[in-house]
């Protein structure tokens, strides 16, 4: 319970003293400085005088057309920068940034050119080159302001979600703490019993190895009970013991292929995540002499991928369907990333995001 109280205080302190990113402060400061000096900029290029001449020919239809187009333009820029652009999250950061900039520029030029085209059709008069230049200037300033507003709106949503997720994590931690207090005797009792059993079967090497692997498995679970993230190296070592137990049960009907370069082994992942994914494959697939199960673990495009060919069980599988959902929740809470699940062409894949 003391650990939970400390964790609770840690969350409160994080929320209270979390620094705002310097880039956000610089952007806001730049916007304020630009807006304050905006009249001087207008005066510098005689824009006020040009605006006065433009307003002299204003009509009701002119105001209506300009208002409608500016409204649509504003909605489009806000919608794109608050919602649509986040559909690019599957791409790398450079690609996402490039797409965002390019599409904002496309929206800008298309909006002004469409306005010029329809203005001449609907109003019946042509815009001068000076009027068109003024449109580009005004729409550019409006777009910059809208992008800042979109960022502020997105930050508000992220902050609200962050607070809600931390509150949920706090509640789940309390429930886990209570459950751990209720059950803490059983794992220790089992671990000690395994140690006693090992001393009785030392003459049987296979049995001794099995008990040692099982003991290591329980020791790892007990020691990682207070951890959220562990290195990939630790997870692979734990997975090796788990696979040994599975292999003892299924023999040549189960196999696993791990292809992970040394440079990735210090990456952090949620504790027990690999074991849960392999267990998920074993649980939901047929494993027999005619249909052996082969699981692959490899790195691709900054993702750790756990893959197997789908061989559905013919017998009933007692499953709540919450395993992968819980793994995704842990990734969102601990690493602010989502796992990717695919089921196509008879192959089931779970992609765990790693740091770039």
N, C-alpha and C positions, 0 to 999 in steps of 0.2 A: 504493500500500500504506500510505503514511503517513496518507492520508485515512481508510482503514479502521481503522487503529489508533486514530486520534482518535475515530472514530465509536464504536468498541468501548468506549473509556474513557468516552465521553459516556453510553452506555447504562448502564454500571455505576454512574456517579455519579448518574444519574437514579433508578435503583432504590434506591440507598443513602440519598440525601438528599431524596427526594420527601416533601413535607409532607403530613400527614394533614389532611383538611378540618376547619375549625373547627366546622362544624355537627355533625360526628360526635363531636368532643370534648365539645361542649356537651350533646349528647344523652346520652352516657355519664355525664358529670358529674351531669346531672339525675336519671338513673336511680339512681346511687349515693346521691345525697343523699336521694332519696325512700325508697329501701329502708332506709337507716340510720335515718331518722325515722319509718318505718312503724309501729313499736310505739307511738310517741307519738300518731300519728294514730288508731290503734285505741283508745287510752285516751281520747282527746279526745271521741270519739263513743260511748263505752261499748260498743264493738264486741266487746271481749273477753268481757264479761258475756253479750252476746247469743249469741256463739259457744258459750259454756259451756252455755247453755240448749238450744241446738240440738243439741249433741253428746249431751245427756242422753237424747234420744229416738232415738239412732242404732241401726240394725239392720244385719244382713248385707245384706239386699236394698237398703237405703238406700245403703250404701257401694258396692255393685256398680253400681247405676244411676248414681250420681254419678260414679264412676270412669270408666265407659264413656262417658258424655256428655262429661266433661272431656277424655278422650283424643281423642274425635272432634273436639271443638271445637279442641283444641290442634293436631291434625294439619291441620285445615281452615285455620286461621289461618297456620300455618307454610307449608303448600303454596301458599296464595294469595300470601303476601308474598315467597316465595322463587322461585316459578316462574310461577304463573298470571298475575299482574299484568303481567309483562313482555310478554304478548301484546298489551298496549295500546300498545306502542312505536310503532305506526303513527300514533297520534294525537298531537296537540300536547301540550306539557307540562301546560298547564292542564287539559285534558280527562283526561289520564292521572292527574293528582293528584286531581281530583274523583272519578273512578271508583274510585280506590283507597280514598279516605276513605269514600265512600258504601257501597261493598261491605263494608268492614270494619265499619261501623256496622250494616249489614243482617245480617251474620253474627253480630254480637254479640247483637242483640235477638232474632233468630230462634232462636239456640241456647238462650238462656235461656227463651224462651217455649215452645219444643218440649220442653225439660227439664221445665218446670212441668206441661205437658199430660200427658206420658207418666209423670211421677212419680206423679201422682194416679191414673192408670190402672193402673200396675204395682205400686205400693206399697199403694194402697188408702187413703191418707190425704191430706188436703189440706195444702198448704203455707200457712203464715200470711203475711200481708203483710210481717212482719218477716223471715221466711225468704226470701221472694222478693227483698226489698231486699238481703239479704245475698248472695244469688246474683248479683245485678247487680253488686254491689261486688267480689266475688271474681273473677267472670269479666272484669270491666273491668281489674283489676290484672293478671290472667293474660294478657289480650290485649296489654296494653302491653308486658309482659316478652317475650312471644312475638314481637312486632313488632321489638323490639330484637335478639332472637336471630336473626330472619330476616335483618335487615340485616347482622349480623355474618357469617352464613353466605354471603350474597350477596357481601360484600366479599372473603371468602376465595376464592370461586370466581373473581371478577374478577381478583384479584391473581395467582392461579395462571395464568389465561389470559393475563394481561398479560405475565408473565414468559416463558411459552411462546412467545407471539407475538414478543416482542422477541428471544428466542433464535433463532427462525426467521428474523426479519428480519436478524439479525446474520449468520447463515449464508448467506442469499441475497445480502447485501451483499458478502460475501467472494467468492462465486461470480461476481457481476457485476463485481467489481474485477478478478478474474483474467481474465474474458472480455474486459473492456475493455482490459487490458494486451496481450492477444493481438491484438486487432483495431484498436487505436488508429491504426495507420498507414493502414489502408484508408480511413476517412472523411476524413482530412486530404488524402490523395492525391486522392480523388474531388473534394473541395471545390476544391482547387487546379486540378484538370483542368477543372472547370466554369468557373472564372475565366478560364483560358486559352481555352476554347471561346467564351466570351462575347466576347472581343476579336476573334475570327475572324468572327463572324456579326452584327456591329453593324448592318449594312445591313438586315438582316431584323428588323423591329420585333417581330413575333410570336415569333420564335425567341429574340430577346434577352430579351423579357419572360418567356418560359418558363424560360430559363436563370437569370434573376434570381430568379424565384420558387423554383426548385429550389435555388439557392444559399442563399437565405434559409432554406429548409426545413432544409437540412443544417447551416447555421450555428446555427440554433435548437436542433437536436438535440444538436450538440456542446456548446453553451454550457449547456444544461439537463441535461447528463449528471450533474452533481453536485447537482442540485436534486431535491427530492421534491414540493414544491408551488409552483405559480405562480399569478398572478392570472388571473382569467377574461379580462381585457383582453389579456394576453399570449397566452393560448390561442386566442382568437378571431382575433388577428392571424396567428398561425401557421396556423390553420385556413383563413384566407383564401388563403394561398399554396397549401396542399394542395388546396383546392377548385378553384383555377385550373388545377392540373395535371390533376385529374379532369375538369374541364369541357373542357379541351383534347382529352382523349381521347374523351369521350362526346358533346361538343357539346350540342345541345338535348335529348339523351336523359337528362341529369342536371341537377337543380336543387336548390338549398338555400335555405331561408327561415329567417332568424335574427331573432327578436323578443325582444330582451333589453334591459331598461331600464338606463339609465346607472348607477342606484344599485347594481346588482349587479356591476359590472365589476371591483371590487376584491376580490371574494370569491376565496378560494383553492381550487384544485382540483388533483388530481394531474397532473403534467406529461404531456402528450400524450394525455390521456384523451378529448378531443373528436375528435381525429384518428382515434383507434382506433375510436371508435363509428361515425363516418362511414365509415371503411374497412370496418368490419364490415357495414354496410348495403350498401355497394357489392359486397362479396364474396359475400353470400348472396342477393342479389336479382337478378332478370332486368332488364337494362337494354337497351332496344331502342326503335325508333321507335314501335312499337305499345304498349310498356310502359315509358314513361320513369319514372325513379326520382326521387321528390321527398322530401327529408329536411327535417324541421322541428326547429328549436331554439327553445325558449321556457321561461319561468319560470312555475311554478304551485305555490302552497302551499309555498314555500321549497324547491322542487326544480327543478333544471335538467333539462329533459326533451328527449331526442333521440328523435324519432318518425318512422316511415315506414310506408307501407302495404306489407304483405307480398306480394311477388311472387317466389315460389320459383324458383330457377334450374332449368332443365331439364337442364343439363349437370352433371357431377360437380364438387363443390366440395371442394378439398383443405383440410380444416379439422380442427384438433385439439379444438376446442370449449373451449379454455382462455382465450380472450380476455376474455370477460365475467367468468369466475371470477377471473382475475388482477386485473382492475379492481376487483372487489369486495374482494379481499384487500388491495389497496393502500389502499382507502378505510377498511377496518377498522383497518389498521396506522397510517395517517397521521392519520385524523380520527375514529376510533372510531365509525364509522357504516357502515351497509350500503346498497348501491344497491338499487333496486327494479326488477325486470324483469317486464314483463307482455306477454302475447301473446293478445289477445282481439279478436274481431270483425274479424279481418284486419288489425289494426294492432299493430305491434311498438313497445314503448316501453322506454326505459331511463331511470330517474329517478335523478339524482345529487343527494344531499342537500347543501343549502347551510346556512350558519349563519343562525339566526333574526335 
